[in-house]
Amino acid sequence: MSAGVRGEDGLIRCDWADSTAEYRRYHDEEWGRSVAGEAALFERLSLEAFQSGLSWLTILRKRDAFRAAFSAFQPSAVADFDDDDVERLLQDQAIVRNRAKILATIANARALQQLPPGESLGILLEQHRPAPRPAPATLADVPAVVPESVALAKALKARGFRFVGPTTGYAMLQATGYVNDHLRHCWVRGSM
C-alpha cells in the first residue's frame, strides 16, 4: 500500500486525496482540521451519516444542496422539520433521498436540542478523543473503528442520536480534527 501520492503541484497527500479537485480541496482545507460550533459539527455528523454506504465524493458534490435543503444545518431549524419537510426532502433530487437518513438527521437535530446544560456535540467528541498515535505510514495503518468511536456511538445513541455507529463516529472524529490520520508524509500533517 502506498505511503501517499504526489500531486501535480508537487505536494504529497494521503492516497485518497488526489483523484479529484473536490477531494484535494476537502483534504487540504478541511479533513482533520478543527471544527468549531454546533451547526458545523452537526453538518459533519449529518454528512457522515448520509455518506454511509456511498462514496464521500457523492456527498461532497451534493454538499451545497444539502446545506440548502437542511437550513444550513442549523440544529434548531432542522429540529422543527415536520412531515411536509420530510416529503420535500424526499423529492429533492439534489440530495441523497434516503428516508431513514433524512429522519435520522431530523432526530439528531432534536437530540442536540435536548442535550442537558453543559453538554454539547463538541464536548461529547472531546470526551471520546483517542490518545495520539504515531502517524500512519499507509492507509492500511488507518483504522475504521477504535474503542473510543465505539464508546462515542454508544453515548450518542443513548442521547437519541441515530445513524451514528462506530465507523461513522470514527469518521466524524477524523473529519473534525479530534484525530489526525493524515499519512506520515502528507504535507497537511506537517501543517497542522
GULUM-8382 format. One line per 3 residues: number of its first residue (from 1); their letters; for each residue x, y, z of C-alpha. Coordinates in Angstrom, 2 decimals, decimal comma. Layout:
N
NUM	a	X:Y:Z ~ ...
REM end
This chain:
192
1	msa	0,00:0,00:0,00 ~ 1,23:3,46:-0,88 ~ 2,54:5,99:1,62
4	gvr	0,99:8,94:-0,17 ~ 0,65:10,31:-3,67 ~ 2,46:13,30:-5,17
7	ged	0,05:15,72:-6,83 ~ 0,63:17,87:-9,90 ~ 1,57:20,66:-7,51
10	gli	4,40:18,53:-6,10 ~ 2,76:18,07:-2,69 ~ 2,41:14,60:-1,17
13	rcd	-1,11:13,84:0,02 ~ -2,94:10,91:1,52 ~ -3,62:8,31:-1,18
16	wad	-7,35:9,05:-1,46 ~ -6,91:12,81:-1,77 ~ -5,59:13,43:-5,27
19	sta	-8,07:11,77:-7,60 ~ -10,40:14,78:-7,98 ~ -10,35:18,52:-7,34
22	eyr	-13,11:18,09:-4,74 ~ -11,07:15,52:-2,80 ~ -7,93:17,68:-2,97
25	ryh	-9,76:20,73:-1,68 ~ -11,50:18,78:1,10 ~ -8,27:17,03:2,10
28	dee	-6,13:20,16:2,02 ~ -8,56:22,59:3,63 ~ -10,90:20,61:5,89
31	wgr	-10,25:16,96:6,68 ~ -8,60:16,58:10,07 ~ -8,81:20,27:10,91
34	sva	-10,65:21,54:13,97 ~ -14,30:22,39:13,53 ~ -16,00:24,74:15,97
37	gea	-19,68:25,37:16,62 ~ -22,67:23,10:16,92 ~ -24,02:23,84:13,43
40	alf	-20,68:22,98:11,80 ~ -20,35:19,80:13,87 ~ -23,97:18,89:13,18
43	erl	-23,34:19,34:9,45 ~ -20,34:16,99:9,58 ~ -22,27:14,41:11,61
46	sle	-25,18:14,59:9,17 ~ -22,98:14,31:6,08 ~ -21,07:11,36:7,59
49	afq	-24,41:9,62:8,17 ~ -25,59:10,36:4,63 ~ -22,28:9,00:3,30
52	sgl	-22,86:5,60:4,90 ~ -22,76:3,08:2,05 ~ -21,90:5,74:-0,54
55	swl	-18,83:7,46:-1,90 ~ -17,66:10,51:0,05 ~ -17,25:12,21:-3,34
58	til	-21,01:11,89:-3,87 ~ -21,59:13,75:-0,61 ~ -19,01:16,44:-1,36
61	rkr	-20,62:17,11:-4,73 ~ -24,05:17,45:-3,11 ~ -22,88:19,41:-0,08
64	daf	-24,26:22,80:-1,16 ~ -27,61:21,19:-1,94 ~ -27,62:19,52:1,48
67	raa	-26,94:22,88:3,11 ~ -29,83:24,48:1,24 ~ -32,19:21,58:1,95
70	fsa	-31,33:21,37:5,65 ~ -31,40:25,09:6,57 ~ -27,60:25,41:6,64
73	fqp	-27,63:22,63:9,25 ~ -28,86:24,97:11,96 ~ -29,92:22,39:14,58
76	sav	-32,88:24,44:15,87 ~ -34,29:24,85:12,34 ~ -33,85:21,17:11,42
79	adf	-35,35:20,10:14,75 ~ -38,55:21,87:13,67 ~ -38,85:19,94:10,40
82	ddd	-42,16:18,12:10,06 ~ -43,73:15,53:7,75 ~ -44,06:18,11:4,95
85	dve	-40,33:18,78:5,18 ~ -39,58:15,06:5,01 ~ -41,67:14,78:1,84
88	rll	-39,96:17,87:0,39 ~ -36,55:16,32:1,07 ~ -37,58:13,00:-0,45
91	qdq	-38,43:14,87:-3,67 ~ -35,19:16,87:-3,73 ~ -33,08:15,27:-6,46
94	aiv	-30,06:17,37:-5,49 ~ -29,52:15,43:-2,23 ~ -29,38:11,77:-1,22
97	rnr	-33,05:10,84:-0,89 ~ -32,96:8,18:1,78 ~ -35,90:8,32:4,20
100	aki	-34,01:6,69:7,09 ~ -31,11:9,13:6,76 ~ -33,41:12,13:6,44
103	lat	-35,36:11,08:9,53 ~ -32,10:10,44:11,39 ~ -30,86:13,94:10,57
106	ian	-34,04:15,46:11,98 ~ -33,90:13,19:15,04 ~ -30,26:14,14:15,57
109	ara	-31,11:17,85:15,48 ~ -33,78:17,21:18,10 ~ -31,34:15,16:20,18
112	lqq	-28,87:18,07:20,06 ~ -31,58:20,40:21,30 ~ -32,32:18,06:24,21
115	lpp	-28,76:17,67:25,46 ~ -28,53:18,69:29,12 ~ -26,95:22,01:30,06
118	ges	-23,18:21,82:29,90 ~ -23,19:19,10:27,25 ~ -22,76:19,59:23,50
121	lgi	-21,72:17,62:20,47 ~ -18,27:19,16:20,73 ~ -17,97:18,12:24,38
124	lle	-19,04:14,55:23,54 ~ -16,45:14,38:20,77 ~ -13,75:15,74:23,08
127	qhr	-14,67:13,17:25,75 ~ -14,11:10,41:23,18 ~ -10,93:11,76:21,60
130	pap	-8,47:8,89:21,15 ~ -4,97:9,29:22,54 ~ -2,47:10,44:19,92
133	rpa	-0,93:7,62:17,90 ~ 2,10:7,54:15,66 ~ 1,42:8,94:12,20
136	pat	0,12:6,22:9,89 ~ 2,62:5,23:7,21 ~ -0,02:3,89:4,79
139	lad	-3,80:3,80:4,53 ~ -3,65:0,23:5,85 ~ -2,47:1,74:9,16
142	vpa	-5,63:3,86:9,49 ~ -8,37:2,07:11,44 ~ -12,07:2,31:10,59
145	vvp	-13,12:1,85:14,23 ~ -11,35:2,37:17,55 ~ -12,60:1,71:21,10
148	esv	-13,27:5,42:21,54 ~ -15,54:5,52:18,48 ~ -17,46:2,52:19,81
151	ala	-17,95:4,40:23,09 ~ -18,87:7,60:21,21 ~ -21,52:5,77:19,18
154	kal	-22,96:4,28:22,35 ~ -23,03:7,68:24,08 ~ -24,71:9,35:21,10
157	kar	-27,31:6,60:20,76 ~ -28,07:6,84:24,49 ~ -28,90:10,50:23,89
160	gfr	-31,26:9,76:20,99 ~ -28,91:10,13:18,03 ~ -29,38:7,84:15,04
163	fvg	-27,16:6,59:12,20 ~ -24,13:7,04:14,42 ~ -22,35:3,69:14,55
166	ptt	-18,69:3,22:15,47 ~ -17,45:3,69:11,88 ~ -19,44:6,90:11,43
169	gya	-18,22:8,01:14,86 ~ -14,60:7,47:13,90 ~ -15,06:9,21:10,55
172	mlq	-16,55:12,14:12,48 ~ -13,55:12,24:14,83 ~ -11,21:12,21:11,81
175	atg	-13,11:14,81:9,82 ~ -13,36:17,30:12,68 ~ -9,77:17,21:13,90
178	yvn	-10,18:15,06:17,00 ~ -7,91:12,52:15,29 ~ -5,08:13,25:12,86
181	dhl	-4,96:10,36:10,40 ~ -3,09:12,19:7,64 ~ -0,32:9,90:6,47
184	rhc	3,20:10,44:7,80 ~ 4,47:12,03:4,57 ~ 1,30:14,02:3,79
187	wvr	2,02:17,74:3,60 ~ -1,13:18,57:5,59 ~ 0,04:16,57:8,61
190	gsm	3,06:18,85:8,94 ~ 0,95:22,00:8,59 ~ -1,40:21,28:11,46
REM end
